[in-house]
Amino acid sequence: MKIDLTETTASKINKALVQGRRAVGTPAIGMVLTLVIVTDEENAYDALKAANDASREHPSRTLVVIKRVSRSPRDRAKARLDAEVRVGTDAGTGETVVLRLYGEAIDHAQSVVLPLLLPDAPVVVWWAVNAPLDPASDPLGALAQRRVTDAYAAEEPVRDLSARADTYTPGDTDLSWTRITPWRSMLAAALDQSPCTVTSAVVEGEEFNPSCELLAMWLASRLDVPVERTVSTGPGLTAVRLESSGGTIVLDRPDGSLATLSMRGQPDRAVALKRRETSELLAEELRRLDPDDIYAAALKYGVERIGEPGGAPAAPAAADRPADPATGKAADEDSAPAKPAAKKAPAKKAAAK
């Protein structure tokens, strides 16, 4: 059942929800949380479809916030709210309200959403696109216990990861982190099966893929070993190689669907590592609403600390090298005094999330 409301208010939307529940024969509220989706008109259909699929596991009231751009100065100065209320089979196993904000209402989205939140139920905000770099300070993010972003949808994913590391607040998470849950579980299980000391790691995947960066940071933070990031043609994350005292452990997924786990002394095993849909990722995030400390540790490790192949800093030009006090000329790189080698931290075993 769908109910369209034009130039409406939050009070009229609540009345329409009650009317819709009575019409479909479900007057009681059986939702467990409120999911607020912030998106644009272009991506609203895909985001709403993913939320409806996830609601089969987590019945929720879904509020879709779409900020419409007004063309004329008169429209920008006028606040307007249109809504579409969906209940029954049109809203998965919960109920959905699509909110379209115009004019000055765009700057006060939190005032529109607040009266529509389920009482005494947790709130999750998901930015399908255009997520803020500091989700907790966003007016809508301040209403939520859990704030979900997706760096994969950003124009500069690596820059976004670095910025969110500086602004991280307990409750923040990212779907790029959720995408690597099966990889982290499989790698941790492989190390449990073959007790050994990991000395280095290589993560291979698409360029500018935030999931690859997060997996590399997770390995570096948990194992305390150098991690090299290499680029492949994809799709997504393609391989992880761990060099250890017990031999090389390789998890290779060249086609985005089926992976092969190779370990010394054991036959190769086929592992299902299919790239998951957004609805599956969202459903996984809604299973837990407490802070994710492992994600925080990986994020704060820092993208800039991940080693690139051949990524050692280039030798300074002659004009930039310090002058030799005896000759007054720039010192050659070969004649410069060698720096003492840095001590290598002891390797540790991986810990599953």
Order of alpha helices (4+ residues) and beta strands (2+ residues): beta-alpha-beta-alpha-beta-alpha-beta-beta-alpha-beta-beta-alpha-beta-alpha-alpha-beta-alpha-beta-beta-beta-beta-beta-alpha-alpha
